Amino acid sequence: MIPLLSKTLTIPSLPLLRLTLTPHSLLTRFTSTPTPTPTPTQTRPMSSDSTQRVFQLKLDPLTGNSEWVIIEDGNKEEEETFKSSSHALLATTSYLDMLNDDTRNRAFREAIDKTITKPCHVLDIGAGTGLLSMMAARAMGTCDDSKKGMVTACESYLPMVKLMRKVLNLNGMGKNVKIFNKRSDELQVGVDIPSRADVLVTAKLFVISKVGFLSHSLGLVSEILDSELLGEGLIPTLQHAHDMLLVDNPLTVPYRATTYGQLVESTFLWKLHDLSNNEEEASDGIHLVPAGLDTILRVKAKQHPMHCDAISKEINLLSEPFKIFEFDFWKRPDSQGDSKLLIKATNDGRIHAVVSWWILQLDSEGTIFYSTAPRWITSPIATHTGNWCDHWKQCVWFIPGEGIPISKGEEVHLHAVHSDTSVSYNLATQATEIRECDSIAGDSHLTLSPERIAIYGDRKWRSCMLTALNNLLQARVHPLCVVADDSVFLSLLVAHLSKTSNVIALFPGLRERGVQYLKAVADANGITADRIEVFQKKKYLTLNDTKQKKVDLLIGEPYYYGNDGMLPWQNFRFWKERTMLDSVLAEDVLVMPCKAMLKACAMSLPDLWKSHRCLSKIEDFDHSIVNNTLGACGDLPAPLEGPLLPFFIWQCGETKELSETFTIMEFDFSKSIGPCYGKAQVEFTEQGMCHGFVLWIDWVMDAKNSVVLTTGPDERYWKQGVKLLSQPVAVGGRGSSTGNCCSTLIEASFDPSSGELAVKHVWS
C-alpha cells in the first residue's frame, strides 16, 4: 500500500506540477475547488463541482530523486497521462495477485451471498476494483430494484477509483454502486451516506473498504488485512466504522479473524537478524555490531512477511500451533491487547523465531474459512487448495540474539502484545528470558532489512569484499577513496585496511544516520572518527570538497538504503554516480565494481505465472479491462507486454530451471553511463513449460575477474527480475522427440535516461 497523508488539502485547480523531492514513496490526495486560499487542515467532502487529484510520486532509480506527477479526476487531458503511466504504477501492487486468488474470491462470494439476504445499505472500504461491492449488490438484488438497497464503495486511491468505474460500467453496475474517493474515516453519515450501515465485508489484503447497505439494515464490506493482519490499519478502521458508520451489532464478512503461531528453529532465519554472532566468523577485522552495542545495527522489531513453505525442510518445529489473538469484526476492537500462553516444547532445539499466520472465519456459523497457514499445518479449517499466492504470506518474528535453547517437554512462557498496527512477543523459559529492546539511546542505530543483515554477516560475501579491496589498495599509496553508495561496511573496511587513506562516504540514503553510526562504532574498529568524512551536501562532490585532490578509488557494493525491493539493475545508480563524479576522478581511477553482467535463465514458474495471468471473469464479474493497468501477463494488445518485476525466486512456489545461465550484456563502469544493448541465443536443456525468464546482475569487483558476486536465484538474500511470458511455451533440448521449442533469442536494451531495462524474445 502507498501511504496517505492524514489531511486533505483544498487548493485551486492548477496546471500540471512537477517538484523534485527526496526519494521517499508518498501519495496524497487533494480536492480542488474554486477556493482562493489553500487550507491545509480542512477536509471537504466530494461534490459534483469538485475535482479530485492525486500527486503520484515517480522515482528515478538512477539519481534517487523523485518527481510529483498529478493524476486528476475528471480532466480528459490528464486521463491520457494516467493511461500512459498507470501500467507501471499498479503493476507493483498486490491487486492482480489478489484478484487471481480463486480460493479467496470464492470464499468471499459464498460468505456475502450467505450473509446478505435482503436489501440494505452496504459500505465497502478499500473497494479496489469494486469486486466485493458488485457481489454485495448482486446478493441484495439491487440490480433489479435499486430503491430497495444501496452499495457505497469507499476507495482513497484515485488510480484505483478510475479502474473501479470502468469495471462497474463494464458489468452494468455503474448505477448500483456509489463511489467515494476518500478514506473511510472521512465519510460522514448525513453528508456522504444517508444513514449507518449494518453489514461489514472484507477481502483483499484486509485493505478492503467499508461498504454499507442502506435500508432497514446496513452492511459493511471491507478488506483491510495484510500478512500480519493488523499492519494495514485493521483496528483503527474497524473502530471508526463501529463508532461512526455502522449500526449496533452489524453483520460482517469476515466474521472473525484468529492469529496462530508456532515456535521454530531455523539457521536461515537466525542469519537474517543476528549480525553480532554471525560476523564473529569473518576474518576482516570489522565489527559492524561491536560488543556492548548489540542493537546498533539490526532488523526492525516487527513481524516480517515470508513464504515459510519455501524453507519448510530447514525448519525444526519446536511446538504445536497455538492461538494468539482473536478479532471479531462484528464488534468494536480494543486498541491494545495481550495474550499470555504457556507452551510445551515438542522437540529439542533453539527457538529462533515465532512463525505466525491467520485464519478468517467468513460467516457467523463457522462453515466458510480462508487461511494463510503454512502447508505443514493440517487443521480442518486451514485446508490448503494448493494455490500459491504472493499477497498474503506467513509472518516471522525473530527472537533476538542466538535464540532460546529448549528441551522437549520444557515449558515456554510467551507474552504476545498487540497495538493498533502491530504484534510483538516476549518469551521466557525457566533459564532464559528474551525481551525485545526498543532501541539504544540516541540516533546512532541503523535499521536494515533482514536480507541486508544476513549479507553483512555472510562470511563468503565479506571475504570477497576483502579480497577485492585488498587488490585495489595494493596499487595505491595515500589514496583518496570515495564510497559512492550507502555501504557502512566498505567505509569501515577501507579505513581499516589502509591507514594512510582518506575516505569520503557519500551515503546518499543514510545521510546523518550514517554519520552517527560511524561515530558510534569507530573506536571499536580501531578508527578515529576523522578518518571517514561523510559528504552531506546535496550537490555532487567537487574538487573544492576534496581540497583539489583527485579521487583514486571509487567503490561501492553497490547498495542504496531503502532500495532493497527494487530491480537488480536499479543499483546502476552507482554507474550514474560515477558519471556525475567524472570531473573529480583521477585519470587512472580504480572503480569497484569495475563492471556488471546481466545474467538470465529460462524457468518454469507455474505458480508465479498463474498469480499474474490476465483476468477474465471473477465470480461472473468481467475484469478484463484492468489487465493492462495491473501489469498482467497474457493476451495484452500489441505492443504491450507484461512488466519486469522483482521477486525472491526461491519464494515463488514451484520453480525449475530450463536452460543454462547465459550472459545477455555487460556494463563497463570505467566509462560514463550510456545506452547498452545485448542479445543471447538460449538453448533449452530441460523439458518443461517455460513461463518466463529470470534476470539478475553479477558484479565483477576487479579488473582480473577474480572476484565476482552473483545475485542469481540460488542467492536467497537478493531479489531477481522476472519477465513473464504472455503464454507458457513447451520447451525441450535439441534432439528431443517431443517437437517442443528448443531455443530462443533474447534481446535487452538499457536506457540510461530512465534506468529501465527492456527485454524481448523471439522463439525459434
C-alpha positions, -999 to +999 in steps of 0.1 A: +000+000+000+011+036-007+009+058+025-015+086+026-013+119+043-038+122+071-053+155+059-069+166+026-056+198+012-080+221-005-064+240-034-075+258-065-073+240-098-037+241-110-018+231-141+004+200-140+031+205-113+065+189-111+085+191-079+119+174-071+118+157-037+138+133-017+133+096-026+106+085-003+074+070-016+044+091-007+010+097-022-016+122-012-050+133-025-063+168-030-097+182-035-096+212-059-123+238-057-125+275-066-113+284-031-087+311-035-066+302-004-052+268+004-064+254+037-041+225+047-061+213+077-096+214+061-112+183+048-140+187+023-165+161+011-166+152-026-191+170-046-201+172-083-183+206-088-150+195-072-121+178-089-102+150-073-065+149-079-037+127-067+000+135-065+018+104-077+055+102-068+077+090-096+112+078-085+143+080-107+163+049-096+195+063-111+195+095-091+173+088-061+153+120-070+115+119-070+091+139-091+054+146-083+031+140-112-006+150-108-033+125-117-065+144-119-100+130-119-124+144-145-098+160-167-097+145-202-062+158-209-049+143-177-067+110-185-041+103-212-013+108-187-029+083-164-033+058-191+004+060-201+017+059-165-008+036-147+006+004-162+039+006-143+022+022-113-002-006-104+019-035-117+039-033-085+009-036-062-008-068-050-041-062-067-035-086-096-023-114-074-053-110-051-078-109-079-062-141-093-067-159-060-097-181-068-099-195-033-102-161-018-127-148-043-150-179-039-149-178-001-159-141+000-186-146-026-201-176-007-200-156+026-215-125+011-243-145-005-250-162+028-248-130+049-267-105+028-302-119+023-322-087+020-318-052+005-297-029+027-270-003+026-236-018+021-204+001+027-172-012+010-140+003+024-109-001+003-131-013-026-103-018-051-118-028-084-153-030-068-155-068-068-170-070-033-193-041-040-207-060-070-210-092-050-230-073-023-252-055-049-259-088-066-267-105-033-291-078-024-308-078-057-301-041-062-295-047-099-333-052-103-346-027-078-322+000-068-347+016-045-345-013-021-308-012-014-276+007-019-239+000-021-213+026-012-177+020-023-150+039-005-116+039-021-089+065-013-065+057-041-075+077-072-059+054-099-079+025-085-111+046-084-106+052-121-103+014-127-133+007-105-155+029-125-145+011-157-151-023-141-185-013-127-196+001-161-184-030-180-205-051-157-236-029-159-233-018-123-223+018-126-256+029-112-258+003-084-226+013-066-218+048-054-181+056-052-164+079-028-127+087-035-118+092+002-107+072+032-135+056+053-126+079+083-135+109+061-170+096+054-199+112+073-233+099+079-259+125+068-234+141+044-219+113+023-242+084+032-278+089+045-276+065+075-255+040+093-248+006+077-252-029+091-231-055+072-193-055+071-174-074+043-136-075+039-115-094+014-083-082-004-055-076+020-077-066+047-075-034+028-110-036+016-131-006+023-161-005+044-192-008+024-226-003+038-262-012+027-287+015+032-322+004+041-337-015+070-302-029+075-268-015+068-238-036+059-201-031+056-179-049+031-143-045+040-108-057+031-082-043+055-060-073+060-022-079+054+001-108+062+004-096+098-034-089+099-030-055+117-004-038+095-030-022+071-048-004+100-075-030+106-081-019+142-084+019+137-105+012+106-129-010+124-131+013+154-141+043+133-166+022+114-183+010+145-182+044+161-194+064+131-206+043+101-223+011+114-254+002+133-251-017+166-244-054+161-237-052+123-234-082+101-198-086+089-178-106+063-154-118+077-170-125+109-138-132+128-100-134+124-078-156+145-040-154+146-019-185+153+018-191+159+044-218+162+079-218+177+106-228+152+144-234+149+160-223+116+196-214+109+184-195+079+160-173+099+187-168+126+211-154+100+185-129+089+187-110+121+217-119+144+246-100+128+265-098+160+271-135+163+273-142+126+301-117+119+323-133+145+333-158+119+345-131+095+383-126+091+383-090+080+386-074+115+354-053+111+328-052+138+296-037+124+280-046+158+307-041+184+304-056+219+281-037+241+263-021+211+240-051+203+212-031+188+232-005+169+226-024+135+196-046+134+163-055+117+132-037+127+113-053+156+083-064+137+067-094+120+084-099+086+062-115+058+078-146+042+067-177+023+078-201+050+068-232+029+100-224+009+122-233+039+100-260+055+127-286+051+151-264+070+127-257+099+126-277+131+092-273+146+095-269+184+058-266+194+023-274+183+004-244+168-011-221+194-038-195+192-026-159+199-054-134+193-090-134+181-105-103+165-143-101+159-153-079+131-189-075+143-178-056+174-155-027+181-119-039+187-097-027+215-065-007+206-043-027+229-044-063+239-022-091+252-022-128+255-002-149+279+005-185+269+023-215+284+037-236+255+052-270+259+082-278+236+077-308+213+114-311+202+149-303+214+164-272+197+169-235+199+139-211+194+150-187+166+116-173+156+078-173+160+061-181+127+025-168+127-005-168+103-042-160+105-074-178+097-106-160+086-140-173+096-161-155+070-196-165+081-211-164+116-220-201+115-183-211+110-186-230+077-165-208+054-128-202+061-097-188+045-063-194+058-027-182+054-013-211+073+019-228+060+012-261+043+026-282+071-005-272+092-032-299+088-061-283+107-095-288+090-101-250+090-067-244+075-072-267+045-050-258+015-061-258-021-025-260-034-027-225-049+004-203-042-003-166-038+020-137-030-003-112-014-007-130+019+023-148+034+032-161+069+050-137+093+083-143+111+091-127+144+128-130+152+140-140+187+169-116+195+204-130+196+211-167+193+176-176+205+165-197+234+177-232+239+148-256+247+144-293+255+114-315+247+087-312+273+101-279+287+076-250+291+079-216+274+061-186+287+050-164+257+036-130+262+021-115+230+011-078+228-008-060+201-012-023+194-033-007+167-010-018+140+015-045+151+022-075+173+052-082+194+064-111+216+084-117+248+095-153+256+109-169+287+119-203+300+130-213+335+166-205+325+163-178+298+142-146+292+142-127+259+126-093+257+127-071+227+147-038+233+131-008+216+164+009+207+196+021+221+199+057+233+205+083+207+202+083+169+232+062+161+214+029+154+205+017+119+176-005+109+182-026+078+162-053+061+167-090+072+184-098+039+209-069+043+217-081+078+223-116+065+246-103+037+267-083+062+270-114+084+279-137+055+315-149+057+318-157+020+305-122+009+327-104+033+357-124+022+350-115-015+348-078-005+381-081+015+399-097-014+387-072-040+395-042-018+430-055-009+437-059-047+427-023-053+447-009-024+479-026-035+481-002-064+477+030-044+496+049-018+478+075+003+447+071-018+416+093-017+388+068-017+351+077-022+324+053-011+296+062-036+268+042-020+254+036+015+279+009+025+289+014+061+308-019+057+331-007+029+336+027+046+350+009+077+369-017+057+389+007+035+398+028+065+408-003+084+429-018+056+447+014+045+459+035+074+471+062+050+439+066+030+414+094+031+379+082+030+348+102+019+315+084+022+286+099+002+258+080+020+231+093-003+204+075+015+217+072+051+229+108+054+230+118+090+222+084+102+253+071+086+274+098+104+260+090+138+265+052+132+302+056+122+309+078+152+294+051+175+314+022+161+347+039+150+366+033+183+356-004+184+371-008+149+404+010+157+395+040+136+395+076+147+363+095+138+381+119+115+393+091+092+360+089+074+343+121+062+306+119+053+298+142+025+265+158+035+259+185+008+230+179-015+251+187-046+277+164-061+313+162-049+337+188-064+374+194-062+368+221-036+353+194-014+384+172-019+409+200-014+418+198-051+429+162-048+416+138-074+398+106-064+420+074-067+394+048-057+356+049-063+339+019-046+305+005-037+288-028-030+266-013-046+239-008-020+214+020-015+195+024+017+157+018+012+161+002-023+160-035-011+129-043-031+139-028-064+150-045-096+187-056-096+199-032-123+184-002-105+216-003-084+232+011-115+228+043-096+264+036-088+272+039-125+253+072-126+271+085-096+304+075-112+295+095-143+285+126-123+318+125-104+338+122-135+354+157-131+369+147-097+382+113-107+419+107-114+428+096-149+439+062-135+410+059-110+402+024-099+364+016-098+349-012-077+329-029-091+345-024-124+317-039-144+284-057-142+270-086-162+233-091-170+226-128-165+194-147-172+179-182-171+147-196-187+125-210-160+093-229-153+073-207-129+038-220-129+027-205-095+041-171-102+026-170-137-009-180-125-009-153-100-001-127-127-021-140-156-047-119-174-080-116-156-113-125-173-144-132-152-141-133-114-171-149-099-190-139-131-178-103-130-157-092-160-123-078-151-106-080-184-105-042-187-079-039-158-052-062-172-031-035-188-031-012-158-024-041-133+005-053-154-009-088-162+009-112-184-012-128-211-033-117-240-025-080-240-029-059-271+003-053-291+028-038-284+020-041-247+039-066-226+039-076-190+064-056-169+097-068-153+090-073-116+113-080-086+108-113-067+127-136-044+126-166-068+132-191-040+099-179-025+079-182-058+064-217-053+072-243-078+103-235-100+125-253-124+155-241-145+151-249-182+184-236-196+219-229-185+227-194-172+236-171-200+250-135-203+229-110-222+252-080-220+279-063-199+282-028-184+316-011-182+318+012-151+352+025-162+333+046-187+304+071-183+269+057-182+254+052-217+228+031-236+236-006-238+223-034-260+229-071-259+215-104-271+219-141-265+208-173-282+193-195-255+194-233-258+169-251-236+185-280-216+154-294-198+119-303-210+090-284-194+067-254-197+086-221-199+068-193-181+094-166-183+130-155-178+147-147-146+173-119-148+199-107-123+233-089-121+267-104-114+290-077-101+327-080-113+346-064-084+381-063-100+396-060-135+411-095-134+375-110-130+389-129-099+361-117-076+325-119-090+295-115-067+264-131-081+228-122-072+211-151-090+182-173-080+204-195-057+213-165-037+184-160-013+194-126+000+188-108-033+157-103-055+158-111-092+139-095-120+112-117-137+099-113-173+068-135-176+056-147-210+022-139-223+015-176-226+036-206-213+056-224-241+065-261-241+103-264-245+129-291-246+165-298-255+177-303-291+173-338-303+142-345-282+113-362-300+086-340-284+087-313-311+089-286-284+107-253-289+144-258-283+159-223-284+150-186-283+168-153-290+168-129-260+174-092-267+178-065-240+185-028-240+193-004-212+181+032-212+204+054-191+179+083-190+154+062-170+173+033-157+148+009-174+157-024-190+137-036-220+137-073-227+123-091-258+124-126-271+120-144-304+111-181-305+129-204-329 
